[in-house]
Amino acid sequence: MKLPVSTEWLLHCATSLAQLEPGTTASAAQLAEYYDLPAPYLAKQLQSLVKAGVLSATTGPRGGFRLAREPAEITLLQIVEAVDGASAPYECREIRRQGRGALPAEECRQACILAVKMAEAHRVWRGSLAAVSLADVLADLPPSAPARTRSLLTGQTRPPGEDALR
Amino acid sequence: MKLPVSTEWLLHCATSLAQLEPGTTASAAQLAEYYDLPAPYLAKQLQSLVKAGVLSATTGPRGGFRLAREPAEITLLQIVEAVDGASAPYECREIRRQGRGALPAEECRQACILAVKMAEAHRVWRGSLAAVSLADVLADLPPSAPARTRSLLTGQTRPPGEDALR
């Protein structure tokens, strides 16, 4: 039972984007450089966050990604399920209905208690991740984090006065 | 994030073994026939439950598998982790320490908040499955289940008086 390696990437990228000034964006290339990740694959993964409504993507020379909603409205669960899908790890194939021990249909009207308990575990896992927003994550970072993130993530390509100096 | 298909097999096999009379066993072949499962692969998987201390295996002509402990002492978590291992689905590769945005070591003394929250979700998942024992599962079955299971799982190959009739 493994989540894709890119789960960590996207949790961190979303956290970084949550620290940008409103209206600013970061490109997939900038995020890839910031975390030393493979840019083409990261770009594809970022699109899955766009599809999930977590990020919006803008095009053009200054285009890139930004949060589609307030950090308090984006949960870790939304990010994780954008990457991995929302299906439960346990699959009940109803083996109770097959083989020599197959239960008659009238005894299978209720869901199998094993499937019910496995689903309950998945529900509490989802609930735990749904209870943590990007705002909660930001609140745990040192106060200096947002300025540092902005400077290192988008600063070099767009420092103040860059156009005037060139 | 998927559990192996055999997770369902072993949860059901352990539940069936929990319904046998004390001292009796069922073979991998009997369990495979009972649930219409591939016997050689099931046998291998049952060994993982033996390794985990959930089942004991006895050899010889009447040999087979039985619970190694009381049903109340065996949890769904033990069975699931016997099949799939106990490692957490989220892997933190510390990407916060790499790339242009790499955090200095002194800012990484504490675990990454994202890794902490992902670990917490895994902890509640484990807790949910650890809270359900095979005794709880048995308590949810209809009262007629144990007699039916015994008869169909081990009855046909060893009915009372079988040897005398042949």
Interface residues (C-beta under 8 A of the other chain):
Chain A: M1 K2 L3 V5 T7 E8 W9 L11 H12 T15 S16 A32 E33 Y34 Y35 D36 L37 L76 V80 D84 P89 Y90 E91 C92 R93 I95 R96 Q98 G99 R100 G101 A102 E107 I113 L114 K117 M118 E120 A121 H122 V124 W125 G127 S128 L129 V132 V137 D140 L141 P142 R148 T149 L152 L153 Q156
Chain B: M1 K2 L3 V5 T7 E8 W9 L11 H12 T15 S16 E33 Y34 Y35 D36 L37 L76 V80 D84 P89 Y90 E91 C92 R93 I95 R96 Q98 G99 R100 G101 A102 E107 I113 L114 K117 M118 E120 A121 H122 V124 W125 G127 S128 L129 V132 V137 D140 L141 P142 T149 L152 L153 Q156
